[in-house]
């Protein structure tokens, strides 16, 4: 439980993030660049949720860490694609509202989770 009494559900947050990524992807222009970025972003931005789901069923602590690192890698890639979309800009800035910040927050959560899991694995 979080300090405000609500349960912190990272999986739900990741699913919601994936939906937001899909919304951005669907708003990208039907150009060569738009299609390329869309393909890359939809792949990287929707994969952290299922990777996190796999981590929850990990066969060992080492397997858990590995799967969490894969999700983290995909979040970092997604962050780069989101920056490219914002700097170009390839879609309506309103559509991008808060998604890069959410990606940064998710990265921070995964970095801390991996550090904690690695520290616990050494004990």
Contact map, one row per residue, 1 for C-alpha under 8 A:
111111110000000000000000000000000000000000000000000000000000000000000000000000000000000000000000000000000000000000000000000
111111110000000000000000000000000000000000000000000000000000000000000000000000000000000000000000000000000000000000000000000
111111000000000000000000000000000000000000000000000000000000000000000000000000000000000000000000000000000000000000000000000
111111000000000000000000000000000000000000000000000000000000000000000000000000000000000000000000000000000000000000000000000
111111100000000000000000000000000000000000000000000000000000000000000000000000000000000000000000000000000000000000000000000
111111110000000000000000000000000000000000000000000000000000000000000000000000000000000000000000000000000000000000000000000
110011111000000000000000000000000000000000000000000000000000000000000000000000000000000000000000000000000000000000000000000
110001111100000000000000000000000000000000000000000000000000000000000000000000000000000000000000000000000000000000000000000
000000111111100000000000000000000000000000000000000000000000000000000000000000000000000000000000000000000000000000000000000
000000011111110000000000000000000000000000000000000000000000000000000000000000000000000000000000000000000000000000000000000
000000001111111000000000000000000000000000000000100110000000000000000000000000000000000000000000000000000000000000000000000
000000001111111100000000000000000000000000000000000000000000000000000000000000000000000000000000000000000000000000000000000
000000001111111110000000000000000000000000000000000000000000000000000000000000000000000000000000000000000000000000000000000
000000000111111111000000000000000000000000000001100000000000000000000000000000000000000000000000000000000000000000000000000
000000000011111111100000000000000000000000000100100000000000000000000000000000000000000000000000000000000000000000000000000
000000000001111111110000000000000000000000000000000000000000000000000000000000000000000000000000000000000000000000000000000
000000000000111111111000000000000000000000001100000000000000000000000000000000000000000000000000001001100000000000000000000
000000000000011111111100000000000000000000001110100000000000000000000000000000000000000000000000000000000000000000000000000
000000000000001111111110000000000000000000000100000000000000000000000000000000000000000000000000000000000000000000000000000
000000000000000111111111000000000000000000000000000000000000000000000000000000000000000000000000001000000000000000000000000
000000000000000011111111100000000000000011001100000000000000000000000000000000000000000000000000001000000000000000000000000
000000000000000001111111110000000000000001000100000000000000000000000000000000000000000000000000000000000000000000000000000
000000000000000000111111111000000000000000000000000000000000000000000000000000000000000000000010000000000000000000000000000
000000000000000000011111111100000000000000000000000000000000000000000000000000000000000000100011000000000000000000000000000
000000000000000000001111111100000000010011000000000000000000000000000000000000000000000000000000000000000000000000000000000
000000000000000000000111111100000000010000000000000000000000000000000000000000000000000000000000000000000000000000000000000
000000000000000000000011111110000000000000000000000000000000000000000000000000000000000000110000000000000000000000000000000
000000000000000000000001111111000110010000000000000000000000000000000000000000000000000001100000000000000000000000000000000
000000000000000000000000001111100110000000000000000000000000000000000000000000000000000001100000000000000000000000000000000
000000000000000000000000000111110110000000000000000000000000000000000000000000000000000000000000000000000000000000000000000
000000000000000000000000000011111110000000000000000000000000000000000000000000000000000000000000000000000000000000000000000
000000000000000000000000000001111111000000000000000000000000000000000000000000000000000000000000000000000000000000000000000
000000000000000000000000000000111111100000000000000000000000000000000000000000000000000000000000000000000000000000000000000
000000000000000000000000000111111111110000000000000000000000000000000000000000000000000001000000000000000000000000000000000
000000000000000000000000000111111111111000000000000000000000000000000000000000000000000000000000000000000000000000000000000
000000000000000000000000000000011111111100000000000000000000000000000000000000000000000000000000000000000000000000000000000
000000000000000000000000000000001111111110000000000000000000000000000000000000001000000000000000000000000000000000000000000
000000000000000000000000110100000111111111000000000000000000000000000000000000000000000000000000000000000000000000000000000
000000000000000000000000000000000011111111100000000000000000000000000000000000000000000000000000000000000000000000000000000
000000000000000000000000000000000001111111110000000000000000000000000000000000001000000000000000000000000000000000000000000
000000000000000000001000100000000000111111111000000000000000000000000000000001001100000000000000000000000000000000000000000
000000000000000000001100100000000000011111111100000000000000000000000000000000000000000000000000000000000000000000000000000
000000000000000000000000000000000000001111111110000000000000000000000000000000000000000000000000000000000000000000000000000
000000000000000000000000000000000000000111111111000000000000000000000000011011000000000000000000000000000000000000000000000
000000000000000011001000000000000000000011111111000000000000000000000000011001000000000000000000000000000000000000000000000
000000000000001011101100000000000000000001111111110000000000000000000000000000000000000000000000000000000000000000000000000
000000000000000001000000000000000000000000111111111000000000000000000010010000000000000000000000000000000000000000000000000
000000000000010000000000000000000000000000011111111100000000000000000111011000000000000000000000000000000000000000000000000
000000000010011001000000000000000000000000000111111110000000000000000010000000000000000000000000000000000000000000000000000
000000000000000000000000000000000000000000000111111111000000000000000000000000000000000000000000000000000000000000000000000
000000000000000000000000000000000000000000000011111111100000000000110110000000000000000000000000000000000000000000000000000
000000000010000000000000000000000000000000000001111111110000000000110010000000000000000000000000000000000000000000000000000
000000000010000000000000000000000000000000000000111111111000000000000000000000000000000000000000000000000000000000000000000
000000000000000000000000000000000000000000000000011111111100000000100000000000000000000000000000000000000000000000000000000
000000000000000000000000000000000000000000000000001111111100001110110000000000000000000000000000000000000000000000000000000
000000000000000000000000000000000000000000000000000111111100000100000000000000000000000000000000000000000000000000000000000
000000000000000000000000000000000000000000000000000011111110000100000000000000000000000000000000000000000000000000000000000
000000000000000000000000000000000000000000000000000001111111101100100000000000000000000000000000000000000000000000000000000
000000000000000000000000000000000000000000000000000000001111101100000000000000000000000000000000000000000000000000000000000
000000000000000000000000000000000000000000000000000000000111111100000000000000000000000000000000000000000000000000000000000
000000000000000000000000000000000000000000000000000000000111111110000000000000000000000000000000000000000000000000001000100
000000000000000000000000000000000000000000000000000000000001111111000000000000000000000000000000000000000000000000000000100
000000000000000000000000000000000000000000000000000000100111111111100000000000000000000000000000000000000000000000000000000
000000000000000000000000000000000000000000000000000000111111111111110000000000000000000000000000000000000000000000000000000
000000000000000000000000000000000000000000000000000000100000111111111000000000000000000000000000000000000000000001001100000
000000000000000000000000000000000000000000000000000000000000011111111100000000000000000000000000000000000000000000000000000
000000000000000000000000000000000000000000000000001101100100001111111110000000000000000000000000000000000000000000000000000
000000000000000000000000000000000000000000000000001100100000000111111111000000000000000000000000000000000000010011000000000
000000000000000000000000000000000000000000000000000000000000000011111111100000000000000000000000000000000000010001000000000
000000000000000000000000000000000000000000000001001000000000000001111111110000000000000000000000000000000000000000000000000
000000000000000000000000000000000000000000000011101100000000000000111111111000000000000000000000000000000000010000000000000
000000000000000000000000000000000000000000000001000000000000000000011111111100000000000000000000000000000010011000000000000
000000000000000000000000000000000000000000000000000000000000000000001111111110000000000000000000000000000000000000000000000
000000000000000000000000000000000000000000011011000000000000000000000111111111000000000000000000000000000000000000000000000
000000000000000000000000000000000000000000011001000000000000000000000011111111100000000000000000000000100110000000000000000
000000000000000000000000000000000000000000000000000000000000000000000001111111110000000000000000000000000010000000000000000
000000000000000000000000000000000000000000010000000000000000000000000000111111111000000000000000000000000000000000000000000
000000000000000000000000000000000000000010011000000000000000000000000000011111111100000000000000000000100000000000000000000
000000000000000000000000000000000000000000000000000000000000000000000000001111111110000000000000000100110000000000000000000
000000000000000000000000000000000000000000000000000000000000000000000000000111111111000000000000000000000000000000000000000
000000000000000000000000000000000000100110000000000000000000000000000000000011111111100000000000000000000000000000000000000
000000000000000000000000000000000000000010000000000000000000000000000000000001111111110000000000000100000000000000000000000
000000000000000000000000000000000000000000000000000000000000000000000000000000111111111000000000000100000000000000000000000
000000000000000000000000000000000000000000000000000000000000000000000000000000011111111110000000000000000000000000000000000
000000000000000000000000000000000000000000000000000000000000000000000000000000001111111111100000000000000000000000000000000
000000000000000000000000000000000000000000000000000000000000000000000000000000000111111111101001000000000000000000000000000
000000000000000000000000000000000000000000000000000000000000000000000000000000000011111111000000000000000000000000000000000
000000000000000000000000000000000000000000000000000000000000000000000000000000000001111111000000000000000000000000000000000
000000000000000000000000000000000000000000000000000000000000000000000000000000000001111111111000000000000000000000000000000
000000000000000000000000000110000100000000000000000000000000000000000000000000000000111111110000000000000000000000000000000
000000000000000000000001001110000000000000000000000000000000000000000000000000000000110011111011000000000000000000000000000
000000000000000000000000001000000000000000000000000000000000000000000000000000000000000011111111000000000000000000000000000
000000000000000000000000000000000000000000000000000000000000000000000000000000000000010010111111100000000000000000000000000
000000000000000000000000000000000000000000000000000000000000000000000000000000000000000000011111100000000000000000000000000
000000000000000000000011000000000000000000000000000000000000000000000000000000000000000000111111100000000000000000000000000
000000000000000000000001000000000000000000000000000000000000000000000000000000000000010000111111111100000000000000000000000
000000000000000000000000000000000000000000000000000000000000000000000000000000000000000000001111111100000000000000000000000
000000000000000000000000000000000000000000000000000000000000000000000000000000000000000000000001111111000000000000000000000
000000000000000010011000000000000000000000000000000000000000000000000000000000000000000000000001111111100000000000000000000
000000000000000000000000000000000000000000000000000000000000000000000000000000100110000000000001111111110000000000000000000
000000000000000000000000000000000000000000000000000000000000000000000000000000000000000000000000011111111000000000000000000
000000000000000010000000000000000000000000000000000000000000000000000000000000000000000000000000011111111100000000000000000
000000000000000010000000000000000000000000000000000000000000000000000000001001100000000000000000001111111110000000000000000
000000000000000000000000000000000000000000000000000000000000000000000000000000100000000000000000000111111111000000000000000
000000000000000000000000000000000000000000000000000000000000000000000000000000000000000000000000000011111111100000000000000
000000000000000000000000000000000000000000000000000000000000000000000000001000000000000000000000000001111111110000000000000
000000000000000000000000000000000000000000000000000000000000000000000001001100000000000000000000000000111111111000000000000
000000000000000000000000000000000000000000000000000000000000000000000000000000000000000000000000000000011111111100000000000
000000000000000000000000000000000000000000000000000000000000000000000000000000000000000000000000000000001111111110000000000
000000000000000000000000000000000000000000000000000000000000000000011011000000000000000000000000000000000111111111000000000
000000000000000000000000000000000000000000000000000000000000000000000001000000000000000000000000000000000011111111100000000
000000000000000000000000000000000000000000000000000000000000000000000000000000000000000000000000000000000001111111110000000
000000000000000000000000000000000000000000000000000000000000000000010000000000000000000000000000000000000000111111111000000
000000000000000000000000000000000000000000000000000000000000000010011000000000000000000000000000000000000000011111111100000
000000000000000000000000000000000000000000000000000000000000000000000000000000000000000000000000000000000000001111111110000
000000000000000000000000000000000000000000000000000000000000000000000000000000000000000000000000000000000000000111111111000
000000000000000000000000000000000000000000000000000000000000100010000000000000000000000000000000000000000000000011111111100
000000000000000000000000000000000000000000000000000000000000000010000000000000000000000000000000000000000000000001111111110
000000000000000000000000000000000000000000000000000000000000000000000000000000000000000000000000000000000000000000111111111
000000000000000000000000000000000000000000000000000000000000000000000000000000000000000000000000000000000000000000011111111
000000000000000000000000000000000000000000000000000000000000110000000000000000000000000000000000000000000000000000001111111
000000000000000000000000000000000000000000000000000000000000000000000000000000000000000000000000000000000000000000000111111
000000000000000000000000000000000000000000000000000000000000000000000000000000000000000000000000000000000000000000000011111
